Amino acid sequence: HEQCIQRCLDSLLALPINIPYEIVVGDDRSSDNTYKILEKYQTKYPDIIQIYKVNSDDANPMTNGERAGYNRSCGYKLLRGKYYAEVDGDDYVLPNQVYQTMVEFLENHPDCHLCMQNFAVLKDGDDSNRIHRYHPQLPWNTGDSITAEEYLMHPEFFMQHQGFVFRRNMKDDPTLHTGRFYEDTTVSLFHLQYGNIGIVNESGYVWICYPNGINVGLRA
């Protein structure tokens, strides 16, 4: 992540939002300069950025997904906010109001436990002007609220964990149920049991699609 983490952090720090937020970043045994970069950012932004180190070997992982799950579960325990979103270190966010809108939606709709955006996709190595929405048009409009069943049963259903902002359930810690299996789909499904999904049909998150990635068949 050494080549990407600065872009990711800079994009988060540049978000034009007027709500307080924190950035919690985990480093799992990186062999490059990633952690040194993180230390510089934490020194410069001590009130915003919190970093931590983990060794996913401690979780006896069977896959890279389980390694990432362990890292994320450790990070979740450090969160202090009412809402949270996850951003992979090689992805980034756009300088717009999407995250502000998502948080405001959850504030105004206590029946919703998640808010979903129409995230963007960019092939690794492509120029940023080739960013495009994963869904050209969601079947729902900004401001809509849908049930878990409506979402899961949709013919173009795809669980893109990073497209969500989640309401934290202070009484039920998902890491206690998942451990090293704190992975995208598992955690998103965990939150779906507690409420509906709010819709923001705009893109604030850019997912980088790699040629040999698991989801290479997406619209990239």
TORGUFI-319078 format. One line per field, with one value per atom (N, C-alpha, C): residue number from 1; atom name; x negated, y, z. Coordinates in nm, 2 decimals, always signed. Layout:
N
pos = c(NUM_...)
site = c(CA_...)
xx = c(X_...)
yy = c(Y_...)
zz = c(Z_...)
This chain:
220
pos = c(1_1_1_2_2_2_3_3_3_4_4_4_5_5_5_6_6_6_7_7_7_8_8_8_9_9_9_10_10_10_11_11_11_12_12_12_13_13_13_14_14_14_15_15_15_16_16_16_17_17_17_18_18_18_19_19_19_20_20_20_21_21_21_22_22_22_23_23_23_24_24_24_25_25_25_26_26_26_27_27_27_28_28_28_29_29_29_30_30_30_31_31_31_32_32_32_33_33_33_34_34_34_35_35_35_36_36_36_37_37_37_38_38_38_39_39_39_40_40_40_41_41_41_42_42_42_43_43_43_44_44_44_45_45_45_46_46_46_47_47_47_48_48_48_49_49_49_50_50_50_51_51_51_52_52_52_53_53_53_54_54_54_55_55_55_56_56_56_57_57_57_58_58_58_59_59_59_60_60_60_61_61_61_62_62_62_63_63_63_64_64_64_65_65_65_66_66_66_67_67_67_68_68_68_69_69_69_70_70_70_71_71_71_72_72_72_73_73_73_74_74_74_75_75_75_76_76_76_77_77_77_78_78_78_79_79_79_80_80_80_81_81_81_82_82_82_83_83_83_84_84_84_85_85_85_86_86_86_87_87_87_88_88_88_89_89_89_90_90_90_91_91_91_92_92_92_93_93_93_94_94_94_95_95_95_96_96_96_97_97_97_98_98_98_99_99_99_100_100_100_101_101_101_102_102_102_103_103_103_104_104_104_105_105_105_106_106_106_107_107_107_108_108_108_109_109_109_110_110_110_111_111_111_112_112_112_113_113_113_114_114_114_115_115_115_116_116_116_117_117_117_118_118_118_119_119_119_120_120_120_121_121_121_122_122_122_123_123_123_124_124_124_125_125_125_126_126_126_127_127_127_128_128_128_129_129_129_130_130_130_131_131_131_132_132_132_133_133_133_134_134_134_135_135_135_136_136_136_137_137_137_138_138_138_139_139_139_140_140_140_141_141_141_142_142_142_143_143_143_144_144_144_145_145_145_146_146_146_147_147_147_148_148_148_149_149_149_150_150_150_151_151_151_152_152_152_153_153_153_154_154_154_155_155_155_156_156_156_157_157_157_158_158_158_159_159_159_160_160_160_161_161_161_162_162_162_163_163_163_164_164_164_165_165_165_166_166_166_167_167_167_168_168_168_169_169_169_170_170_170_171_171_171_172_172_172_173_173_173_174_174_174_175_175_175_176_176_176_177_177_177_178_178_178_179_179_179_180_180_180_181_181_181_182_182_182_183_183_183_184_184_184_185_185_185_186_186_186_187_187_187_188_188_188_189_189_189_190_190_190_191_191_191_192_192_192_193_193_193_194_194_194_195_195_195_196_196_196_197_197_197_198_198_198_199_199_199_200_200_200_201_201_201_202_202_202_203_203_203_204_204_204_205_205_205_206_206_206_207_207_207_208_208_208_209_209_209_210_210_210_211_211_211_212_212_212_213_213_213_214_214_214_215_215_215_216_216_216_217_217_217_218_218_218_219_219_219_220_220_220)
site = c(N_CA_C_N_CA_C_N_CA_C_N_CA_C_N_CA_C_N_CA_C_N_CA_C_N_CA_C_N_CA_C_N_CA_C_N_CA_C_N_CA_C_N_CA_C_N_CA_C_N_CA_C_N_CA_C_N_CA_C_N_CA_C_N_CA_C_N_CA_C_N_CA_C_N_CA_C_N_CA_C_N_CA_C_N_CA_C_N_CA_C_N_CA_C_N_CA_C_N_CA_C_N_CA_C_N_CA_C_N_CA_C_N_CA_C_N_CA_C_N_CA_C_N_CA_C_N_CA_C_N_CA_C_N_CA_C_N_CA_C_N_CA_C_N_CA_C_N_CA_C_N_CA_C_N_CA_C_N_CA_C_N_CA_C_N_CA_C_N_CA_C_N_CA_C_N_CA_C_N_CA_C_N_CA_C_N_CA_C_N_CA_C_N_CA_C_N_CA_C_N_CA_C_N_CA_C_N_CA_C_N_CA_C_N_CA_C_N_CA_C_N_CA_C_N_CA_C_N_CA_C_N_CA_C_N_CA_C_N_CA_C_N_CA_C_N_CA_C_N_CA_C_N_CA_C_N_CA_C_N_CA_C_N_CA_C_N_CA_C_N_CA_C_N_CA_C_N_CA_C_N_CA_C_N_CA_C_N_CA_C_N_CA_C_N_CA_C_N_CA_C_N_CA_C_N_CA_C_N_CA_C_N_CA_C_N_CA_C_N_CA_C_N_CA_C_N_CA_C_N_CA_C_N_CA_C_N_CA_C_N_CA_C_N_CA_C_N_CA_C_N_CA_C_N_CA_C_N_CA_C_N_CA_C_N_CA_C_N_CA_C_N_CA_C_N_CA_C_N_CA_C_N_CA_C_N_CA_C_N_CA_C_N_CA_C_N_CA_C_N_CA_C_N_CA_C_N_CA_C_N_CA_C_N_CA_C_N_CA_C_N_CA_C_N_CA_C_N_CA_C_N_CA_C_N_CA_C_N_CA_C_N_CA_C_N_CA_C_N_CA_C_N_CA_C_N_CA_C_N_CA_C_N_CA_C_N_CA_C_N_CA_C_N_CA_C_N_CA_C_N_CA_C_N_CA_C_N_CA_C_N_CA_C_N_CA_C_N_CA_C_N_CA_C_N_CA_C_N_CA_C_N_CA_C_N_CA_C_N_CA_C_N_CA_C_N_CA_C_N_CA_C_N_CA_C_N_CA_C_N_CA_C_N_CA_C_N_CA_C_N_CA_C_N_CA_C_N_CA_C_N_CA_C_N_CA_C_N_CA_C_N_CA_C_N_CA_C_N_CA_C_N_CA_C_N_CA_C_N_CA_C_N_CA_C_N_CA_C_N_CA_C_N_CA_C_N_CA_C_N_CA_C_N_CA_C_N_CA_C_N_CA_C_N_CA_C_N_CA_C_N_CA_C_N_CA_C_N_CA_C_N_CA_C_N_CA_C_N_CA_C_N_CA_C_N_CA_C_N_CA_C_N_CA_C_N_CA_C_N_CA_C_N_CA_C_N_CA_C_N_CA_C_N_CA_C_N_CA_C_N_CA_C_N_CA_C_N_CA_C_N_CA_C_N_CA_C_N_CA_C_N_CA_C_N_CA_C_N_CA_C_N_CA_C_N_CA_C_N_CA_C_N_CA_C_N_CA_C_N_CA_C_N_CA_C_N_CA_C_N_CA_C_N_CA_C_N_CA_C_N_CA_C_N_CA_C_N_CA_C)
xx = c(-0.08_+0.00_-0.08_-0.22_-0.30_-0.27_-0.24_-0.22_-0.08_+0.01_+0.15_+0.19_+0.13_+0.19_+0.19_+0.09_+0.09_+0.21_+0.24_+0.35_+0.48_+0.49_+0.61_+0.63_+0.53_+0.54_+0.56_+0.49_+0.51_+0.66_+0.72_+0.86_+0.95_+0.92_+1.01_+0.99_+0.87_+0.85_+0.91_+0.93_+0.98_+1.13_+1.20_+1.35_+1.41_+1.49_+1.56_+1.68_+1.66_+1.78_+1.76_+1.87_+1.87_+1.91_+1.88_+1.90_+1.77_+1.75_+1.62_+1.61_+1.48_+1.46_+1.32_+1.30_+1.16_+1.13_+1.00_+0.95_+0.86_+0.91_+0.84_+0.77_+0.64_+0.57_+0.49_+0.50_+0.43_+0.32_+0.21_+0.10_+0.07_+0.08_+0.06_-0.07_-0.18_-0.31_-0.36_-0.34_-0.39_-0.54_-0.59_-0.74_-0.80_-0.71_-0.76_-0.76_-0.74_-0.74_-0.60_-0.50_-0.37_-0.35_-0.41_-0.39_-0.46_-0.58_-0.65_-0.56_-0.49_-0.41_-0.29_-0.23_-0.13_-0.17_-0.29_-0.34_-0.35_-0.40_-0.41_-0.27_-0.17_-0.03_+0.02_+0.00_+0.05_-0.01_-0.14_-0.21_-0.16_-0.12_-0.07_+0.07_+0.15_+0.30_+0.33_+0.27_+0.29_+0.44_+0.52_+0.66_+0.75_+0.70_+0.79_+0.74_+0.61_+0.56_+0.51_+0.56_+0.51_+0.46_+0.34_+0.28_+0.26_+0.25_+0.22_+0.16_+0.09_+0.02_+0.08_+0.10_+0.14_+0.06_+0.06_+0.00_+0.10_+0.15_+0.27_+0.23_+0.10_+0.06_+0.12_+0.14_+0.20_+0.34_+0.41_+0.54_+0.54_+0.43_+0.42_+0.50_+0.48_+0.57_+0.54_+0.65_+0.64_+0.63_+0.67_+0.68_+0.64_+0.61_+0.58_+0.70_+0.82_+0.94_+0.95_+0.91_+0.91_+0.81_+0.70_+0.60_+0.66_+0.72_+0.78_+0.89_+0.97_+1.08_+1.03_+0.91_+0.86_+0.81_+0.75_+0.70_+0.82_+0.93_+1.04_+1.11_+1.12_+1.18_+1.11_+0.97_+0.89_+0.92_+0.94_+0.96_+1.10_+1.20_+1.34_+1.34_+1.26_+1.26_+1.20_+1.14_+1.08_+1.18_+1.29_+1.38_+1.45_+1.48_+1.55_+1.67_+1.69_+1.80_+1.93_+2.04_+2.17_+2.19_+2.12_+2.13_+1.98_+1.97_+1.84_+1.86_+1.75_+1.74_+1.60_+1.58_+1.45_+1.39_+1.26_+1.20_+1.07_+1.06_+0.93_+0.82_+0.70_+0.59_+0.55_+0.59_+0.56_+0.67_+0.78_+0.89_+0.89_+0.98_+0.99_+1.13_+1.15_+1.28_+1.27_+1.39_+1.40_+1.43_+1.38_+1.41_+1.55_+1.65_+1.78_+1.86_+1.99_+2.07_+2.14_+2.10_+2.17_+2.17_+2.06_+2.05_+2.13_+2.13_+2.21_+2.35_+2.40_+2.54_+2.58_+2.49_+2.52_+2.54_+2.45_+2.46_+2.59_+2.61_+2.74_+2.86_+2.86_+2.97_+2.99_+2.88_+2.90_+2.94_+2.90_+2.94_+3.09_+3.14_+3.29_+3.38_+3.32_+3.39_+3.35_+3.39_+3.34_+3.38_+3.48_+3.51_+3.41_+3.32_+3.21_+3.08_+3.02_+2.90_+2.78_+2.81_+2.70_+2.75_+2.65_+2.68_+2.59_+2.64_+2.57_+2.55_+2.43_+2.40_+2.38_+2.38_+2.36_+2.21_+2.13_+1.98_+1.93_+1.81_+1.75_+1.64_+1.60_+1.50_+1.40_+1.27_+1.16_+1.06_+1.03_+0.93_+0.80_+0.72_+0.59_+0.50_+0.44_+0.36_+0.43_+0.56_+0.63_+0.63_+0.65_+0.66_+0.79_+0.78_+0.90_+1.02_+1.00_+1.12_+1.20_+1.16_+1.23_+1.31_+1.32_+1.40_+1.55_+1.62_+1.76_+1.83_+1.96_+2.04_+2.05_+2.05_+2.07_+2.21_+2.31_+2.45_+2.47_+2.49_+2.52_+2.63_+2.73_+2.84_+2.90_+2.90_+2.96_+3.11_+3.17_+3.32_+3.39_+3.31_+3.37_+3.32_+3.39_+3.34_+3.29_+3.21_+3.16_+3.28_+3.27_+3.37_+3.46_+3.45_+3.53_+3.48_+3.57_+3.53_+3.59_+3.50_+3.54_+3.51_+3.58_+3.56_+3.44_+3.40_+3.29_+3.34_+3.46_+3.51_+3.51_+3.56_+3.56_+3.42_+3.32_+3.18_+3.12_+3.14_+3.08_+3.14_+3.27_+3.34_+3.33_+3.27_+3.26_+3.17_+3.21_+3.14_+2.99_+2.96_+2.82_+2.75_+2.80_+2.75_+2.59_+2.52_+2.38_+2.34_+2.29_+2.26_+2.12_+2.12_+2.00_+1.99_+1.93_+1.92_+1.87_+1.77_+1.72_+1.82_+1.93_+2.03_+2.12_+2.11_+2.20_+2.14_+2.23_+2.20_+2.29_+2.23_+2.30_+2.33_+2.44_+2.47_+2.42_+2.33_+2.28_+2.38_+2.40_+2.48_+2.40_+2.42_+2.33_+2.36_+2.47_+2.50_+2.46_+2.41_+2.38_+2.25_+2.14_+2.01_+2.00_+1.99_+1.99_+1.86_+1.75_+1.63_+1.64_+1.73_+1.75_+1.82_+1.88_+1.95_+1.86_+1.77_+1.70_+1.55_+1.48_+1.34_+1.26_+1.18_+1.10_+1.19_+1.31_+1.40_+1.48_+1.42_+1.48_+1.46_+1.53_+1.51_+1.63_+1.61_+1.71_+1.86_+1.88_+2.02_+2.08_+1.99_+2.03_+2.08_+2.00_+2.03_+2.15_+2.16_+2.28_+2.40_+2.40_+2.52_+2.55_+2.45_+2.47_+2.55_+2.52_+2.59_+2.73_+2.75_+2.88_+2.99_+2.95_+3.06_+3.12_+3.06_+3.10_+3.18_+3.19_+3.27_+3.27_+3.33_+3.34_+3.21_+3.21_+3.10_+3.14_+3.07_+3.10_+3.02_+3.07_+3.01_+2.96_+2.83_+2.78_+2.72_+2.79_+2.76_+2.65_+2.54_+2.42_+2.30_+2.18_+2.06_+1.96_+1.92_+1.82_+1.70_+1.71_+1.60_+1.55_+1.42_+1.36_+1.30_+1.35_+1.30_+1.20_+1.08_+0.98_+0.99_+1.01_+1.03_+0.90_+0.85_+0.72_+0.75_+0.66_+0.68_+0.70_+0.63_+0.64_+0.72_+0.80_+0.88_+0.99_+1.05_+1.16_+1.28_+1.31_+1.43_+1.39_+1.30_+1.26_+1.37_+1.48_+1.59_+1.68_+1.66_+1.74_+1.73_+1.81_+1.82_+1.70_+1.58_+1.46_+1.41)
yy = c(-0.12_+0.00_+0.13_+0.11_+0.23_+0.33_+0.28_+0.37_+0.43_+0.38_+0.43_+0.50_+0.47_+0.51_+0.66_+0.73_+0.88_+0.94_+0.88_+0.93_+0.91_+0.79_+0.76_+0.86_+0.88_+0.96_+1.11_+1.15_+1.29_+1.31_+1.21_+1.23_+1.23_+1.16_+1.16_+1.29_+1.34_+1.47_+1.59_+1.57_+1.68_+1.68_+1.59_+1.58_+1.71_+1.77_+1.90_+1.88_+1.83_+1.80_+1.88_+1.91_+2.00_+1.92_+1.79_+1.71_+1.65_+1.64_+1.59_+1.44_+1.40_+1.26_+1.22_+1.10_+1.04_+0.94_+0.92_+0.82_+0.72_+0.60_+0.49_+0.40_+0.38_+0.31_+0.20_+0.08_-0.04_-0.08_-0.12_-0.18_-0.32_-0.41_-0.55_-0.60_-0.59_-0.65_-0.60_-0.47_-0.42_-0.42_-0.46_-0.47_-0.35_-0.25_-0.13_-0.01_+0.11_+0.22_+0.27_+0.18_+0.22_+0.28_+0.21_+0.25_+0.38_+0.40_+0.53_+0.65_+0.62_+0.72_+0.75_+0.64_+0.66_+0.74_+0.71_+0.79_+0.94_+0.97_+1.11_+1.18_+1.11_+1.17_+1.18_+1.08_+1.09_+1.21_+1.23_+1.34_+1.47_+1.48_+1.61_+1.63_+1.52_+1.53_+1.45_+1.48_+1.39_+1.39_+1.49_+1.49_+1.42_+1.38_+1.31_+1.17_+1.15_+1.02_+0.93_+0.81_+0.72_+0.59_+0.55_+0.43_+0.32_+0.20_+0.09_-0.02_-0.11_-0.22_-0.35_-0.45_-0.58_-0.68_-0.80_-0.92_-1.02_-1.03_-1.12_-1.27_-1.30_-1.44_-1.48_-1.38_-1.42_-1.48_-1.46_-1.51_-1.64_-1.69_-1.82_-1.82_-1.72_-1.70_-1.81_-1.85_-1.94_-1.88_-1.75_-1.68_-1.53_-1.46_-1.32_-1.24_-1.29_-1.23_-1.23_-1.34_-1.35_-1.26_-1.25_-1.15_-1.01_-0.97_-0.84_-0.83_-0.93_-0.93_-0.91_-0.98_-0.96_-0.81_-0.76_-0.62_-0.53_-0.55_-0.46_-0.47_-0.60_-0.62_-0.55_-0.55_-0.47_-0.32_-0.27_-0.13_-0.09_-0.18_-0.15_-0.12_-0.19_-0.18_-0.04_+0.03_+0.16_+0.28_+0.25_+0.35_+0.42_+0.55_+0.62_+0.69_+0.69_+0.77_+0.69_+0.76_+0.71_+0.63_+0.67_+0.61_+0.57_+0.48_+0.45_+0.40_+0.42_+0.37_+0.31_+0.22_+0.16_+0.20_+0.23_+0.26_+0.18_+0.10_+0.02_+0.12_+0.08_+0.17_+0.20_+0.12_+0.14_+0.21_+0.24_+0.31_+0.46_+0.54_+0.68_+0.73_+0.85_+0.91_+1.04_+1.08_+1.20_+1.33_+1.45_+1.57_+1.63_+1.55_+1.60_+1.58_+1.60_+1.60_+1.47_+1.36_+1.24_+1.18_+1.18_+1.13_+1.22_+1.35_+1.44_+1.40_+1.38_+1.35_+1.22_+1.12_+0.99_+0.99_+1.07_+1.08_+1.16_+1.26_+1.34_+1.25_+1.17_+1.08_+0.99_+0.93_+0.84_+0.91_+1.04_+1.12_+1.14_+1.16_+1.19_+1.07_+0.95_+0.83_+0.72_+0.73_+0.63_+0.48_+0.46_+0.33_+0.26_+0.35_+0.29_+0.27_+0.16_+0.12_+0.14_+0.15_+0.17_+0.28_+0.34_+0.43_+0.39_+0.37_+0.32_+0.42_+0.44_+0.52_+0.44_+0.50_+0.44_+0.46_+0.37_+0.39_+0.38_+0.44_+0.45_+0.35_+0.32_+0.22_+0.28_+0.24_+0.28_+0.17_+0.13_+0.03_+0.08_-0.01_+0.02_+0.07_+0.18_+0.24_+0.33_+0.34_+0.43_+0.57_+0.67_+0.80_+0.83_+0.92_+0.94_+0.99_+1.04_+1.08_+0.97_+0.85_+0.73_+0.66_+0.73_+0.69_+0.69_+0.58_+0.57_+0.50_+0.52_+0.45_+0.30_+0.23_+0.08_+0.06_+0.12_+0.11_+0.24_+0.24_+0.36_+0.44_+0.36_+0.43_+0.33_+0.36_+0.27_+0.26_+0.15_+0.14_+0.22_+0.28_+0.37_+0.51_+0.60_+0.74_+0.79_+0.90_+0.96_+1.00_+0.96_+0.98_+0.87_+0.76_+0.64_+0.56_+0.48_+0.39_+0.25_+0.15_+0.02_-0.09_-0.20_-0.31_-0.39_-0.47_-0.57_-0.66_-0.71_-0.80_-0.74_-0.61_-0.54_-0.54_-0.51_-0.50_-0.64_-0.74_-0.87_-0.94_-0.91_-0.98_-0.91_-0.80_-0.73_-0.81_-0.82_-0.90_-0.86_-0.73_-0.68_-0.66_-0.73_-0.72_-0.75_-0.66_-0.68_-0.62_-0.69_-0.64_-0.57_-0.44_-0.36_-0.29_-0.35_-0.31_-0.16_-0.12_+0.01_+0.12_+0.08_+0.17_+0.22_+0.16_+0.19_+0.28_+0.36_+0.42_+0.34_+0.29_+0.21_+0.29_+0.26_+0.31_+0.21_+0.25_+0.15_+0.11_-0.01_-0.06_-0.08_+0.01_+0.01_-0.11_-0.18_-0.30_-0.43_-0.42_-0.55_-0.53_-0.57_-0.55_-0.67_-0.63_-0.74_-0.82_-0.77_-0.85_-0.96_-0.95_-1.06_-1.18_-1.16_-1.27_-1.32_-1.23_-1.27_-1.30_-1.23_-1.25_-1.22_-1.32_-1.29_-1.30_-1.34_-1.34_-1.21_-1.11_-0.97_-0.92_-0.98_-0.95_-0.87_-0.82_-0.73_-0.78_-0.89_-0.94_-0.98_-1.04_-1.08_-0.97_-0.86_-0.74_-0.67_-0.65_-0.59_-0.66_-0.79_-0.87_-0.86_-0.85_-0.83_-0.70_-0.59_-0.47_-0.47_-0.54_-0.55_-0.60_-0.67_-0.73_-0.62_-0.50_-0.40_-0.29_-0.28_-0.17_-0.17_-0.06_-0.04_+0.02_+0.04_+0.10_+0.23_+0.34_+0.47_+0.47_+0.55_+0.55_+0.69_+0.70_+0.83_+0.79_+0.82_+0.78_+0.87_+0.88_+0.96_+0.88_+0.92_+0.85_+0.93_+0.87_+0.94_+0.85_+0.72_+0.63_+0.57_+0.57_+0.51_+0.38_+0.28_+0.14_+0.11_+0.08_+0.05_-0.10_-0.13_-0.27_-0.32_-0.43_-0.48_-0.59_-0.61_-0.71_-0.85_-0.89_-1.02_-1.03_-0.92_-0.92_-1.01_-1.04_-1.14_-1.09_-0.96_-0.91_-0.85_-0.91_-0.85_-0.84_-0.91_-0.91_-0.79_-0.71_-0.59_-0.49_-0.39_-0.30_-0.20_-0.25_-0.16_-0.13)
zz = c(+0.00_+0.00_+0.00_+0.01_+0.01_-0.10_-0.22_-0.34_-0.34_-0.25_-0.25_-0.13_-0.01_+0.11_+0.13_+0.07_+0.08_+0.00_-0.12_-0.19_-0.12_-0.05_+0.02_+0.14_+0.22_+0.33_+0.29_+0.19_+0.14_+0.10_+0.03_-0.01_+0.11_+0.21_+0.33_+0.41_+0.41_+0.48_+0.40_+0.27_+0.19_+0.18_+0.25_+0.24_+0.28_+0.20_+0.23_+0.31_+0.43_+0.52_+0.65_+0.71_+0.84_+0.96_+0.96_+1.07_+1.12_+1.25_+1.30_+1.27_+1.23_+1.20_+1.24_+1.25_+1.28_+1.17_+1.15_+1.06_+1.13_+1.14_+1.21_+1.10_+1.11_+1.00_+1.07_+1.01_+1.06_+0.97_+1.02_+0.94_+0.98_+0.89_+0.91_+0.85_+0.93_+0.89_+0.76_+0.72_+0.60_+0.59_+0.47_+0.46_+0.38_+0.35_+0.28_+0.38_+0.33_+0.41_+0.46_+0.44_+0.48_+0.62_+0.71_+0.85_+0.88_+0.82_+0.83_+0.78_+0.67_+0.61_+0.71_+0.76_+0.86_+0.98_+1.03_+1.15_+1.12_+1.00_+0.96_+0.96_+0.91_+0.90_+1.04_+1.13_+1.26_+1.34_+1.32_+1.38_+1.33_+1.20_+1.15_+1.18_+1.20_+1.23_+1.35_+1.47_+1.59_+1.64_+1.60_+1.65_+1.56_+1.44_+1.34_+1.31_+1.30_+1.26_+1.38_+1.38_+1.48_+1.41_+1.43_+1.36_+1.46_+1.41_+1.50_+1.41_+1.48_+1.42_+1.46_+1.37_+1.40_+1.33_+1.38_+1.31_+1.29_+1.17_+1.15_+1.16_+1.18_+1.21_+1.34_+1.43_+1.56_+1.55_+1.43_+1.42_+1.34_+1.31_+1.24_+1.11_+1.02_+0.91_+0.80_+0.73_+0.62_+0.48_+0.48_+0.35_+0.37_+0.27_+0.28_+0.33_+0.29_+0.34_+0.49_+0.55_+0.69_+0.76_+0.69_+0.74_+0.75_+0.63_+0.63_+0.73_+0.75_+0.85_+0.99_+1.02_+1.16_+1.18_+1.07_+1.08_+1.11_+1.03_+1.04_+1.18_+1.23_+1.36_+1.47_+1.46_+1.55_+1.54_+1.42_+1.40_+1.45_+1.44_+1.48_+1.63_+1.71_+1.85_+1.90_+1.80_+1.84_+1.80_+1.73_+1.68_+1.80_+1.78_+1.88_+1.83_+1.70_+1.64_+1.64_+1.61_+1.60_+1.47_+1.36_+1.23_+1.19_+1.09_+1.04_+0.90_+0.82_+0.69_+0.67_+0.58_+0.56_+0.42_+0.42_+0.29_+0.28_+0.18_+0.16_+0.12_+0.16_+0.15_+0.01_-0.09_-0.23_-0.30_-0.23_-0.29_-0.24_-0.28_-0.23_-0.24_-0.18_-0.19_-0.27_-0.31_-0.40_-0.31_-0.36_-0.28_-0.30_-0.25_-0.27_-0.14_-0.14_-0.02_+0.01_-0.06_-0.05_+0.09_+0.16_+0.30_+0.39_+0.37_+0.45_+0.44_+0.31_+0.28_+0.35_+0.34_+0.40_+0.55_+0.62_+0.76_+0.80_+0.73_+0.76_+0.74_+0.63_+0.61_+0.73_+0.78_+0.90_+1.02_+1.04_+1.15_+1.15_+1.03_+1.01_+0.99_+0.98_+0.96_+1.06_+1.18_+1.28_+1.25_+1.16_+1.12_+1.03_+0.97_+0.88_+0.96_+0.93_+1.00_+0.90_+0.77_+0.67_+0.57_+0.51_+0.40_+0.29_+0.17_+0.05_-0.06_-0.11_-0.22_-0.35_-0.46_-0.59_-0.62_-0.56_-0.56_-0.71_-0.72_-0.85_-0.87_-0.99_-1.03_-1.12_-1.10_-1.19_-1.20_-1.32_-1.35_-1.30_-1.24_-1.19_-1.31_-1.30_-1.41_-1.50_-1.50_-1.58_-1.53_-1.62_-1.58_-1.50_-1.41_-1.32_-1.40_-1.52_-1.60_-1.65_-1.63_-1.67_-1.55_-1.44_-1.33_-1.38_-1.34_-1.37_-1.26_-1.25_-1.15_-1.18_-1.07_-1.09_-1.15_-1.09_-1.15_-1.23_-1.36_-1.43_-1.37_-1.31_-1.24_-1.14_-1.02_-0.92_-0.94_-0.91_-0.92_-0.81_-0.73_-0.62_-0.63_-0.58_-0.58_-0.45_-0.46_-0.34_-0.24_-0.12_-0.02_+0.00_-0.09_-0.07_+0.05_+0.11_+0.21_+0.17_+0.17_+0.13_+0.24_+0.23_+0.32_+0.28_+0.37_+0.34_+0.23_+0.24_+0.14_+0.00_-0.01_-0.14_-0.20_-0.11_-0.16_-0.20_-0.11_-0.14_-0.26_-0.28_-0.39_-0.52_-0.53_-0.65_-0.75_-0.88_-0.97_-1.00_-0.97_-0.99_-0.85_-0.75_-0.62_-0.62_-0.55_-0.53_-0.40_-0.31_-0.17_-0.18_-0.20_-0.20_-0.06_+0.03_+0.17_+0.18_+0.10_+0.11_+0.06_+0.00_-0.05_+0.06_+0.18_+0.29_+0.40_+0.46_+0.59_+0.69_+0.80_+0.90_+1.02_+1.08_+1.22_+1.31_+1.40_+1.50_+1.60_+1.63_+1.73_+1.86_+1.95_+2.07_+2.16_+2.14_+2.22_+2.16_+2.03_+1.97_+1.88_+1.93_+1.86_+1.75_+1.62_+1.52_+1.53_+1.59_+1.59_+1.69_+1.79_+1.88_+1.81_+1.70_+1.62_+1.51_+1.46_+1.34_+1.36_+1.45_+1.47_+1.34_+1.30_+1.18_+1.05_+1.07_+0.95_+0.94_+0.99_+0.98_+0.84_+0.74_+0.60_+0.55_+0.42_+0.37_+0.38_+0.31_+0.31_+0.44_+0.52_+0.66_+0.74_+0.74_+0.83_+0.77_+0.64_+0.58_+0.62_+0.61_+0.64_+0.79_+0.87_+1.02_+1.04_+0.98_+1.00_+0.94_+0.83_+0.77_+0.86_+0.97_+1.06_+1.15_+1.15_+1.25_+1.19_+1.05_+1.00_+0.85_+0.80_+0.65_+0.60_+0.47_+0.40_+0.33_+0.36_+0.30_+0.17_+0.07_-0.06_-0.09_-0.14_-0.19_-0.33_-0.43_-0.57_-0.63_-0.56_-0.60_-0.56_-0.62_-0.60_-0.51_-0.40_-0.32_-0.30_-0.33_-0.31_-0.44_-0.46_-0.58_-0.55_-0.61_-0.59_-0.71_-0.68_-0.78_-0.81_-0.94_-0.99_-1.05_-1.00_-1.05_-1.15_-1.25_-1.35_-1.30_-1.19_-1.14_-1.01_-0.98_-0.86_-0.86_-0.74_-0.73_-0.81_-0.81_-0.87_-1.01_-1.08_-1.21_-1.31_-1.29_-1.38_-1.37_-1.27_-1.25_-1.37_-1.37_-1.48_-1.47_-1.50_-1.49_-1.63)
